[in-house]
Amino acid sequence: MATMKTNEIPSWLRAGLDVEAADGVLNKRTEPRHGWVTMTRARLARAPNTELISVKTYNVSRSGLCLITRKQLHDGTELVLTPMHETGEPVRVRVVHCKQTIQGYKVGCEFVVN
């Protein structure tokens, strides 16, 4: 899994890394995840003309983020994310797991680094 330098992460997501609450409790994590909720738009990377999927970021780290959505996404699916209520650079992510929860689907994503 690639880790992005902080300055490579779009500013609208970087704001989440400034949050003090980091999930450092889980030993399986290589990077601390910062709890940060914001509404986001997602589009399939390989089909840019598809409809937008409304998602909510749940947490963010330098290696990826977690999304909550009502749509099931399959492992390996690549998405392009943009902020919902502001302008900002898009970021490309790859789904690494998708788990159904009471909130919807919790989707773990890693950043796609060129």
Buried (B, 14 or more C-beta within 10 A) or exposed (E): EEBBEEEEBBEBBBBBBEEEEBBEEEEEEEBBBBBBEBEBBBBBBEEEEEEEBEBBBBBBBBBBBBBBBEEEBEEEBEBBBBBBEEEBEBBBBBBBEBEEEEEBBBBBBBBBEE
